[in-house]
Amino acid sequence: MLSHVGMLSWSAEHMGYDLDIRSIGDPGFACGVPGGNALLGLVDAVLADGDLAAAQQEVRARLGDGALVHAAGVFGNFQMMNRIAEGTGIPIPKQRIDASVDQIEAVGLQRMIKSQHG
């Protein structure tokens, strides 16, 4: 997850968006990416068994059908990377954690990090 936050941050910066990564863990924050909160709602619906049809409709309404297809592809790719990393037991290096404290706290990843590093 930490790598995904980094990739998302770098991508947003490259595109000129003012991403607020706190929105990843807390929908009360505006994402700063056009349609970003709708996309976050889609991810939440998939991961938390929420109202997927409503989340899909929200993405379509804000960004169009093509964006929904692209979002599904990106989501699938991130899930694949997570499963490979978890399945092979790849730990997050301590140096990466130390360099990413602000992101870890902003997104609320402390629980995941503690499970790997006590």
N, CA, C and O atoms as a GROMACS GRO file, in nm:
protein
  472
    1MET      N    1   0.082  -0.120   0.000
    1MET     CA    2   0.000   0.000   0.000
    1MET      C    3   0.086   0.126   0.000
    1MET      O    4   0.054   0.224  -0.067
    2LEU      N    5   0.194   0.123   0.074
    2LEU     CA    6   0.280   0.241   0.082
    2LEU      C    7   0.336   0.276  -0.055
    2LEU      O    8   0.342   0.394  -0.090
    3SER      N    9   0.376   0.177  -0.132
    3SER     CA   10   0.425   0.203  -0.267
    3SER      C   11   0.317   0.264  -0.354
    3SER      O   12   0.344   0.350  -0.437
    4HIS      N   13   0.192   0.217  -0.335
    4HIS     CA   14   0.082   0.270  -0.414
    4HIS      C   15   0.057   0.417  -0.382
    4HIS      O   16   0.028   0.497  -0.472
    5VAL      N   17   0.068   0.453  -0.256
    5VAL     CA   18   0.051   0.593  -0.216
    5VAL      C   19   0.159   0.677  -0.284
    5VAL      O   20   0.131   0.786  -0.334
    6GLY      N   21   0.281   0.627  -0.285
    6GLY     CA   22   0.390   0.699  -0.351
    6GLY      C   23   0.364   0.716  -0.500
    6GLY      O   24   0.383   0.824  -0.554
    7MET      N   25   0.321   0.607  -0.566
    7MET     CA   26   0.294   0.615  -0.710
    7MET      C   27   0.181   0.713  -0.738
    7MET      O   28   0.188   0.791  -0.834
    8LEU      N   29   0.078   0.710  -0.656
    8LEU     CA   30  -0.034   0.802  -0.673
    8LEU      C   31   0.011   0.946  -0.655
    8LEU      O   32  -0.028   1.034  -0.732
    9SER      N   33   0.092   0.970  -0.554
    9SER     CA   34   0.143   1.105  -0.528
    9SER      C   35   0.227   1.156  -0.644
    9SER      O   36   0.211   1.270  -0.687
   10TRP      N   37   0.317   1.073  -0.693
   10TRP     CA   38   0.404   1.114  -0.803
   10TRP      C   39   0.324   1.138  -0.931
   10TRP      O   40   0.351   1.232  -1.006
   11SER      N   41   0.226   1.052  -0.955
   11SER     CA   42   0.142   1.069  -1.074
   11SER      C   43   0.063   1.199  -1.067
   11SER      O   44   0.056   1.273  -1.165
   12ALA      N   45   0.004   1.227  -0.951
   12ALA     CA   46  -0.072   1.351  -0.935
   12ALA      C   47   0.017   1.472  -0.954
   12ALA      O   48  -0.022   1.569  -1.019
   13GLU      N   49   0.137   1.466  -0.897
   13GLU     CA   50   0.231   1.577  -0.913
   13GLU      C   51   0.267   1.598  -1.060
   13GLU      O   52   0.271   1.711  -1.109
   14HIS      N   53   0.292   1.488  -1.130
   14HIS     CA   54   0.327   1.495  -1.273
   14HIS      C   55   0.213   1.557  -1.355
   14HIS      O   56   0.236   1.630  -1.450
   15MET      N   57   0.089   1.526  -1.315
   15MET     CA   58  -0.027   1.578  -1.387
   15MET      C   59  -0.066   1.718  -1.343
   15MET      O   60  -0.155   1.779  -1.401
   16GLY      N   61   0.001   1.770  -1.240
   16GLY     CA   62  -0.027   1.905  -1.194
   16GLY      C   63  -0.144   1.915  -1.097
   16GLY      O   64  -0.200   2.023  -1.079
   17TYR      N   65  -0.181   1.804  -1.033
   17TYR     CA   66  -0.291   1.805  -0.936
   17TYR      C   67  -0.235   1.826  -0.796
   17TYR      O   68  -0.123   1.785  -0.766
   18ASP      N   69  -0.314   1.888  -0.713
   18ASP     CA   70  -0.277   1.911  -0.574
   18ASP      C   71  -0.344   1.804  -0.489
   18ASP      O   72  -0.443   1.830  -0.420
   19LEU      N   73  -0.290   1.683  -0.494
   19LEU     CA   74  -0.347   1.568  -0.424
   19LEU      C   75  -0.330   1.582  -0.274
   19LEU      O   76  -0.222   1.614  -0.224
   20ASP      N   77  -0.438   1.558  -0.203
   20ASP     CA   78  -0.433   1.551  -0.057
   20ASP      C   79  -0.444   1.404  -0.022
   20ASP      O   80  -0.553   1.347  -0.024
   21ILE      N   81  -0.329   1.340   0.011
   21ILE     CA   82  -0.330   1.196   0.034
   21ILE      C   83  -0.413   1.156   0.155
   21ILE      O   84  -0.447   1.038   0.170
   22ARG      N   85  -0.446   1.250   0.242
   22ARG     CA   86  -0.534   1.217   0.354
   22ARG      C   87  -0.669   1.166   0.306
   22ARG      O   88  -0.736   1.092   0.377
   23SER      N   89  -0.709   1.207   0.186
   23SER     CA   90  -0.838   1.165   0.132
   23SER      C   91  -0.843   1.015   0.105
   23SER      O   92  -0.951   0.957   0.096
   24ILE      N   93  -0.727   0.951   0.093
   24ILE     CA   94  -0.724   0.807   0.070
   24ILE      C   95  -0.779   0.733   0.192
   24ILE      O   96  -0.850   0.634   0.177
   25GLY      N   97  -0.748   0.780   0.309
   25GLY     CA   98  -0.795   0.715   0.430
   25GLY      C   99  -0.915   0.782   0.494
   25GLY      O  100  -0.976   0.725   0.585
   26ASP      N  101  -0.951   0.901   0.447
   26ASP     CA  102  -1.061   0.975   0.510
   26ASP      C  103  -1.137   1.052   0.401
   26ASP      O  104  -1.088   1.153   0.352
   27PRO      N  105  -1.257   1.005   0.364
   27PRO     CA  106  -1.334   1.070   0.258
   27PRO      C  107  -1.380   1.211   0.293
   27PRO      O  108  -1.439   1.279   0.210
   28GLY      N  109  -1.354   1.256   0.415
   28GLY     CA  110  -1.388   1.392   0.454
   28GLY      C  111  -1.296   1.496   0.392
   28GLY      O  112  -1.326   1.615   0.394
   29PHE      N  113  -1.184   1.451   0.338
   29PHE     CA  114  -1.090   1.542   0.272
   29PHE      C  115  -1.114   1.540   0.121
   29PHE      O  116  -1.138   1.434   0.063
   30ALA      N  117  -1.108   1.658   0.059
   30ALA     CA  118  -1.119   1.666  -0.086
   30ALA      C  119  -0.991   1.611  -0.147
   30ALA      O  120  -0.882   1.648  -0.105
   31CYS      N  121  -1.005   1.524  -0.243
   31CYS     CA  122  -0.891   1.454  -0.303
   31CYS      C  123  -0.796   1.549  -0.376
   31CYS      O  124  -0.674   1.535  -0.365
   32GLY      N  125  -0.850   1.644  -0.449
   32GLY     CA  126  -0.767   1.735  -0.526
   32GLY      C  127  -0.742   1.689  -0.668
   32GLY      O  128  -0.672   1.756  -0.744
   33VAL      N  129  -0.798   1.576  -0.704
   33VAL     CA  130  -0.787   1.521  -0.840
   33VAL      C  131  -0.928   1.520  -0.897
   33VAL      O  132  -1.021   1.475  -0.830
   34PRO      N  133  -0.948   1.568  -1.019
   34PRO     CA  134  -1.083   1.569  -1.076
   34PRO      C  135  -1.148   1.430  -1.069
   34PRO      O  136  -1.095   1.333  -1.123
   35GLY      N  137  -1.262   1.424  -1.003
   35GLY     CA  138  -1.331   1.296  -0.989
   35GLY      C  139  -1.267   1.202  -0.889
   35GLY      O  140  -1.310   1.087  -0.876
   36GLY      N  141  -1.166   1.248  -0.819
   36GLY     CA  142  -1.090   1.162  -0.729
   36GLY      C  143  -1.172   1.102  -0.617
   36GLY      O  144  -1.156   0.985  -0.584
   37ASN      N  145  -1.261   1.182  -0.559
   37ASN     CA  146  -1.343   1.129  -0.451
   37ASN      C  147  -1.440   1.023  -0.503
   37ASN      O  148  -1.473   0.929  -0.430
   38ALA      N  149  -1.486   1.037  -0.626
   38ALA     CA  150  -1.572   0.933  -0.685
   38ALA      C  151  -1.491   0.804  -0.705
   38ALA      O  152  -1.541   0.695  -0.681
   39LEU      N  153  -1.367   0.819  -0.748
   39LEU     CA  154  -1.280   0.702  -0.766
   39LEU      C  155  -1.250   0.636  -0.632
   39LEU      O  156  -1.249   0.513  -0.622
   40LEU      N  157  -1.226   0.717  -0.529
   40LEU     CA  158  -1.203   0.660  -0.396
   40LEU      C  159  -1.328   0.587  -0.348
   40LEU      O  160  -1.318   0.483  -0.283
   41GLY      N  161  -1.445   0.641  -0.378
   41GLY     CA  162  -1.570   0.573  -0.342
   41GLY      C  163  -1.583   0.439  -0.412
   41GLY      O  164  -1.634   0.343  -0.354
   42LEU      N  165  -1.536   0.432  -0.536
   42LEU     CA  166  -1.539   0.305  -0.610
   42LEU      C  167  -1.448   0.203  -0.542
   42LEU      O  168  -1.488   0.087  -0.522
   43VAL      N  169  -1.329   0.245  -0.506
   43VAL     CA  170  -1.236   0.154  -0.437
   43VAL      C  171  -1.296   0.108  -0.305
   43VAL      O  172  -1.291  -0.011  -0.273
   44ASP      N  173  -1.352   0.200  -0.229
   44ASP     CA  174  -1.413   0.164  -0.101
   44ASP      C  175  -1.528   0.064  -0.121
   44ASP      O  176  -1.542  -0.030  -0.043
   45ALA      N  177  -1.609   0.085  -0.226
   45ALA     CA  178  -1.721  -0.006  -0.251
   45ALA      C  179  -1.671  -0.146  -0.284
   45ALA      O  180  -1.730  -0.244  -0.239
   46VAL      N  181  -1.564  -0.155  -0.360
   46VAL     CA  182  -1.509  -0.286  -0.395
   46VAL      C  183  -1.448  -0.353  -0.272
   46VAL      O  184  -1.476  -0.470  -0.245
   47LEU      N  185  -1.366  -0.280  -0.199
   47LEU     CA  186  -1.294  -0.340  -0.086
   47LEU      C  187  -1.384  -0.367   0.035
   47LEU      O  188  -1.358  -0.462   0.110
   48ALA      N  189  -1.485  -0.288   0.054
   48ALA     CA  190  -1.570  -0.302   0.172
   48ALA      C  191  -1.707  -0.362   0.138
   48ALA      O  192  -1.799  -0.356   0.220
   49ASP      N  193  -1.720  -0.420   0.019
   49ASP     CA  194  -1.848  -0.477  -0.023
   49ASP      C  195  -1.961  -0.376  -0.010
   49ASP      O  196  -2.069  -0.408   0.038
   50GLY      N  197  -1.934  -0.253  -0.055
   50GLY     CA  198  -2.034  -0.148  -0.050
   50GLY      C  199  -2.126  -0.153  -0.171
   50GLY      O  200  -2.135  -0.255  -0.239
   51ASP      N  201  -2.193  -0.044  -0.196
   51ASP     CA  202  -2.287  -0.034  -0.308
   51ASP      C  203  -2.208  -0.008  -0.437
   51ASP      O  204  -2.189   0.107  -0.478
   52LEU      N  205  -2.163  -0.115  -0.498
   52LEU     CA  206  -2.077  -0.105  -0.617
   52LEU      C  207  -2.149  -0.037  -0.733
   52LEU      O  208  -2.088   0.045  -0.803
   53ALA      N  209  -2.276  -0.068  -0.754
   53ALA     CA  210  -2.350  -0.007  -0.865
   53ALA      C  211  -2.357   0.145  -0.849
   53ALA      O  212  -2.340   0.218  -0.946
   54ALA      N  213  -2.382   0.191  -0.728
   54ALA     CA  214  -2.388   0.336  -0.703
   54ALA      C  215  -2.251   0.400  -0.723
   54ALA      O  216  -2.242   0.509  -0.779
   55ALA      N  217  -2.147   0.334  -0.677
   55ALA     CA  218  -2.011   0.388  -0.694
   55ALA      C  219  -1.973   0.393  -0.840
   55ALA      O  220  -1.911   0.490  -0.885
   56GLN      N  221  -2.009   0.290  -0.916
   56GLN     CA  222  -1.981   0.290  -1.060
   56GLN      C  223  -2.057   0.403  -1.129
   56GLN      O  224  -2.001   0.471  -1.215
   57GLN      N  225  -2.181   0.422  -1.092
   57GLN     CA  226  -2.261   0.529  -1.152
   57GLN      C  227  -2.202   0.666  -1.122
   57GLN      O  228  -2.205   0.755  -1.206
   58GLU      N  229  -2.150   0.683  -1.000
   58GLU     CA  230  -2.089   0.811  -0.962
   58GLU      C  231  -1.965   0.839  -1.048
   58GLU      O  232  -1.946   0.952  -1.093
   59VAL      N  233  -1.883   0.738  -1.070
   59VAL     CA  234  -1.765   0.755  -1.156
   59VAL      C  235  -1.809   0.788  -1.298
   59VAL      O  236  -1.753   0.878  -1.361
   60ARG      N  237  -1.908   0.717  -1.349
   60ARG     CA  238  -1.959   0.744  -1.484
   60ARG      C  239  -2.011   0.887  -1.496
   60ARG      O  240  -1.984   0.957  -1.594
   61ALA      N  241  -2.086   0.930  -1.396
   61ALA     CA  242  -2.146   1.064  -1.400
   61ALA      C  243  -2.038   1.173  -1.397
   61ALA      O  244  -2.051   1.274  -1.466
   62ARG      N  245  -1.935   1.153  -1.319
   62ARG     CA  246  -1.831   1.256  -1.304
   62ARG      C  247  -1.723   1.249  -1.411
   62ARG      O  248  -1.670   1.352  -1.453
   63LEU      N  249  -1.691   1.125  -1.455
   63LEU     CA  250  -1.574   1.109  -1.543
   63LEU      C  251  -1.601   1.037  -1.674
   63LEU      O  252  -1.518   1.041  -1.764
   64GLY      N  253  -1.715   0.972  -1.686
   64GLY     CA  254  -1.749   0.902  -1.810
   64GLY      C  255  -1.722   0.752  -1.803
   64GLY      O  256  -1.655   0.702  -1.712
   65ASP      N  257  -1.777   0.682  -1.902
   65ASP     CA  258  -1.764   0.536  -1.907
   65ASP      C  259  -1.619   0.491  -1.921
   65ASP      O  260  -1.578   0.393  -1.858
   66GLY      N  261  -1.543   0.560  -2.002
   66GLY     CA  262  -1.404   0.522  -2.024
   66GLY      C  263  -1.322   0.527  -1.895
   66GLY      O  264  -1.236   0.442  -1.872
   67ALA      N  265  -1.351   0.625  -1.811
   67ALA     CA  266  -1.279   0.636  -1.684
   67ALA      C  267  -1.310   0.519  -1.594
   67ALA      O  268  -1.223   0.471  -1.521
   68LEU      N  269  -1.434   0.471  -1.598
   68LEU     CA  270  -1.471   0.355  -1.517
   68LEU      C  271  -1.391   0.233  -1.562
   68LEU      O  272  -1.343   0.156  -1.478
   69VAL      N  273  -1.377   0.214  -1.691
   69VAL     CA  274  -1.299   0.102  -1.744
   69VAL      C  275  -1.152   0.114  -1.703
   69VAL      O  276  -1.091   0.017  -1.660
   70HIS      N  277  -1.097   0.233  -1.717
   70HIS     CA  278  -0.957   0.255  -1.678
   70HIS      C  279  -0.937   0.234  -1.528
   70HIS      O  280  -0.838   0.175  -1.485
   71ALA      N  281  -1.032   0.283  -1.450
   71ALA     CA  282  -1.023   0.266  -1.304
   71ALA      C  283  -1.023   0.119  -1.267
   71ALA      O  284  -0.948   0.076  -1.179
   72ALA      N  285  -1.108   0.041  -1.332
   72ALA     CA  286  -1.112  -0.103  -1.305
   72ALA      C  287  -0.979  -0.169  -1.339
   72ALA      O  288  -0.932  -0.257  -1.267
   73GLY      N  289  -0.917  -0.127  -1.449
   73GLY     CA  290  -0.787  -0.181  -1.487
   73GLY      C  291  -0.679  -0.145  -1.387
   73GLY      O  292  -0.597  -0.229  -1.350
   74VAL      N  293  -0.678  -0.021  -1.344
   74VAL     CA  294  -0.578   0.023  -1.245
   74VAL      C  295  -0.600  -0.050  -1.113
   74VAL      O  296  -0.505  -0.096  -1.050
   75PHE      N  297  -0.725  -0.061  -1.072
   75PHE     CA  298  -0.756  -0.132  -0.948
   75PHE      C  299  -0.707  -0.276  -0.956
   75PHE      O  300  -0.645  -0.326  -0.862
   76GLY      N  301  -0.735  -0.343  -1.067
   76GLY     CA  302  -0.691  -0.481  -1.085
   76GLY      C  303  -0.539  -0.493  -1.078
   76GLY      O  304  -0.487  -0.588  -1.019
   77ASN      N  305  -0.469  -0.400  -1.139
   77ASN     CA  306  -0.324  -0.403  -1.137
   77ASN      C  307  -0.269  -0.385  -0.995
   77ASN      O  308  -0.178  -0.456  -0.954
   78PHE      N  309  -0.325  -0.290  -0.922
   78PHE     CA  310  -0.280  -0.269  -0.784
   78PHE      C  311  -0.310  -0.392  -0.699
   78PHE      O  312  -0.227  -0.431  -0.616
   79GLN      N  313  -0.426  -0.454  -0.718
   79GLN     CA  314  -0.458  -0.574  -0.643
   79GLN      C  315  -0.359  -0.686  -0.675
   79GLN      O  316  -0.316  -0.758  -0.585
   80MET      N  317  -0.324  -0.699  -0.802
   80MET     CA  318  -0.227  -0.801  -0.843
   80MET      C  319  -0.093  -0.777  -0.775
   80MET      O  320  -0.032  -0.871  -0.725
   81MET      N  321  -0.046  -0.652  -0.774
   81MET     CA  322   0.082  -0.622  -0.710
   81MET      C  323   0.077  -0.651  -0.561
   81MET      O  324   0.173  -0.705  -0.505
   82ASN      N  325  -0.033  -0.618  -0.495
   82ASN     CA  326  -0.047  -0.646  -0.352
   82ASN      C  327  -0.042  -0.795  -0.325
   82ASN      O  328   0.026  -0.840  -0.233
   83ARG      N  329  -0.114  -0.872  -0.404
   83ARG     CA  330  -0.119  -1.016  -0.381
   83ARG      C  331   0.017  -1.082  -0.403
   83ARG      O  332   0.055  -1.172  -0.329
   84ILE      N  333   0.089  -1.037  -0.503
   84ILE     CA  334   0.223  -1.092  -0.526
   84ILE      C  335   0.315  -1.057  -0.409
   84ILE      O  336   0.386  -1.144  -0.358
   85ALA      N  337   0.314  -0.931  -0.367
   85ALA     CA  338   0.399  -0.889  -0.256
   85ALA      C  339   0.365  -0.965  -0.128
   85ALA      O  340   0.454  -1.013  -0.057
   86GLU      N  341   0.236  -0.976  -0.098
   86GLU     CA  342   0.194  -1.046   0.023
   86GLU      C  343   0.224  -1.195   0.014
   86GLU      O  344   0.268  -1.256   0.111
   87GLY      N  345   0.200  -1.252  -0.103
   87GLY     CA  346   0.222  -1.396  -0.122
   87GLY      C  347   0.368  -1.436  -0.112
   87GLY      O  348   0.399  -1.548  -0.071
   88THR      N  349   0.456  -1.347  -0.149
   88THR     CA  350   0.598  -1.378  -0.142
   88THR      C  351   0.661  -1.329  -0.012
   88THR      O  352   0.779  -1.355   0.014
   89GLY      N  353   0.582  -1.258   0.069
   89GLY     CA  354   0.631  -1.213   0.199
   89GLY      C  355   0.728  -1.098   0.192
   89GLY      O  356   0.815  -1.084   0.278
   90ILE      N  357   0.716  -1.014   0.090
   90ILE     CA  358   0.806  -0.900   0.075
   90ILE      C  359   0.777  -0.799   0.186
   90ILE      O  360   0.668  -0.742   0.191
   91PRO      N  361   0.872  -0.775   0.274
   91PRO     CA  362   0.851  -0.675   0.380
   91PRO      C  363   0.880  -0.534   0.328
   91PRO      O  364   0.950  -0.514   0.229
   92ILE      N  365   0.825  -0.437   0.398
   92ILE     CA  366   0.858  -0.298   0.369
   92ILE      C  367   0.989  -0.267   0.439
   92ILE      O  368   0.997  -0.282   0.562
   93PRO      N  369   1.093  -0.224   0.367
   93PRO     CA  370   1.221  -0.195   0.432
   93PRO      C  371   1.208  -0.082   0.534
   93PRO      O  372   1.135   0.015   0.512
   94LYS      N  373   1.279  -0.095   0.644
   94LYS     CA  374   1.277   0.006   0.751
   94LYS      C  375   1.311   0.145   0.698
   94LYS      O  376   1.251   0.244   0.740
   95GLN      N  377   1.407   0.153   0.605
   95GLN     CA  378   1.446   0.282   0.549
   95GLN      C  379   1.330   0.348   0.475
   95GLN      O  380   1.313   0.469   0.480
   96ARG      N  381   1.249   0.268   0.406
   96ARG     CA  382   1.133   0.321   0.333
   96ARG      C  383   1.030   0.374   0.432
   96ARG      O  384   0.969   0.478   0.410
   97ILE      N  385   1.012   0.302   0.541
   97ILE     CA  386   0.918   0.346   0.644
   97ILE      C  387   0.965   0.478   0.704
   97ILE      O  388   0.887   0.572   0.717
   98ASP      N  389   1.093   0.485   0.739
   98ASP     CA  390   1.147   0.607   0.799
   98ASP      C  391   1.134   0.727   0.705
   98ASP      O  392   1.110   0.839   0.750
   99ALA      N  393   1.149   0.704   0.575
   99ALA     CA  394   1.141   0.813   0.478
   99ALA      C  395   0.997   0.851   0.444
   99ALA      O  396   0.973   0.952   0.377
  100SER      N  397   0.901   0.770   0.489
  100SER     CA  398   0.762   0.790   0.449
  100SER      C  399   0.668   0.814   0.567
  100SER      O  400   0.548   0.794   0.555
  101VAL      N  401   0.722   0.856   0.678
  101VAL     CA  402   0.641   0.874   0.800
  101VAL      C  403   0.522   0.965   0.775
  101VAL      O  404   0.411   0.934   0.820
  102ASP      N  405   0.541   1.075   0.704
  102ASP     CA  406   0.430   1.168   0.680
  102ASP      C  407   0.318   1.101   0.601
  102ASP      O  408   0.200   1.118   0.635
  103GLN      N  409   0.352   1.026   0.496
  103GLN     CA  410   0.251   0.957   0.416
  103GLN      C  411   0.182   0.849   0.499
  103GLN      O  412   0.060   0.834   0.491
  104ILE      N  413   0.258   0.775   0.576
  104ILE     CA  414   0.201   0.668   0.660
  104ILE      C  415   0.096   0.725   0.754
  104ILE      O  416  -0.012   0.668   0.768
  105GLU      N  417   0.128   0.835   0.819
  105GLU     CA  418   0.034   0.897   0.913
  105GLU      C  419  -0.085   0.959   0.840
  105GLU      O  420  -0.198   0.948   0.888
  106ALA      N  421  -0.061   1.023   0.726
  106ALA     CA  422  -0.170   1.090   0.654
  106ALA      C  423  -0.274   0.991   0.603
  106ALA      O  424  -0.393   1.021   0.603
  107VAL      N  425  -0.229   0.875   0.560
  107VAL     CA  426  -0.321   0.776   0.504
  107VAL      C  427  -0.372   0.678   0.609
  107VAL      O  428  -0.471   0.608   0.586
  108GLY      N  429  -0.307   0.673   0.723
  108GLY     CA  430  -0.350   0.584   0.830
  108GLY      C  431  -0.298   0.443   0.816
  108GLY      O  432  -0.370   0.347   0.844
  109LEU      N  433  -0.174   0.428   0.774
  109LEU     CA  434  -0.116   0.296   0.752
  109LEU      C  435  -0.038   0.242   0.872
  109LEU      O  436   0.028   0.139   0.861
  110GLN      N  437  -0.043   0.310   0.985
  110GLN     CA  438   0.036   0.268   1.101
  110GLN      C  439   0.009   0.123   1.140
  110GLN      O  440   0.101   0.051   1.176
  111ARG      N  441  -0.116   0.081   1.133
  111ARG     CA  442  -0.153  -0.056   1.171
  111ARG      C  443  -0.081  -0.158   1.085
  111ARG      O  444  -0.032  -0.259   1.136
  112MET      N  445  -0.074  -0.134   0.955
  112MET     CA  446  -0.006  -0.225   0.864
  112MET      C  447   0.143  -0.229   0.894
  112MET      O  448   0.204  -0.336   0.893
  113ILE      N  449   0.201  -0.115   0.918
  113ILE     CA  450   0.344  -0.108   0.943
  113ILE      C  451   0.379  -0.179   1.074
  113ILE      O  452   0.479  -0.250   1.082
  114LYS      N  453   0.297  -0.159   1.177
  114LYS     CA  454   0.322  -0.224   1.305
  114LYS      C  455   0.320  -0.376   1.293
  114LYS      O  456   0.396  -0.445   1.361
  115SER      N  457   0.234  -0.428   1.207
  115SER     CA  458   0.225  -0.574   1.191
  115SER      C  459   0.354  -0.631   1.134
  115SER      O  460   0.384  -0.749   1.155
  116GLN      N  461   0.430  -0.550   1.060
  116GLN     CA  462   0.555  -0.598   1.001
  116GLN      C  463   0.676  -0.568   1.088
  116GLN      O  464   0.772  -0.644   1.088
  117HIS      N  465   0.672  -0.460   1.162
  117HIS     CA  466   0.790  -0.415   1.235
  117HIS      C  467   0.768  -0.399   1.385
  117HIS      O  468   0.846  -0.334   1.454
  118GLY      N  469   0.662  -0.459   1.434
  118GLY     CA  470   0.638  -0.454   1.579
  118GLY      C  471   0.602  -0.322   1.622
  118GLY      O  472   0.579  -0.301   1.741
   0.00000   0.00000   0.00000
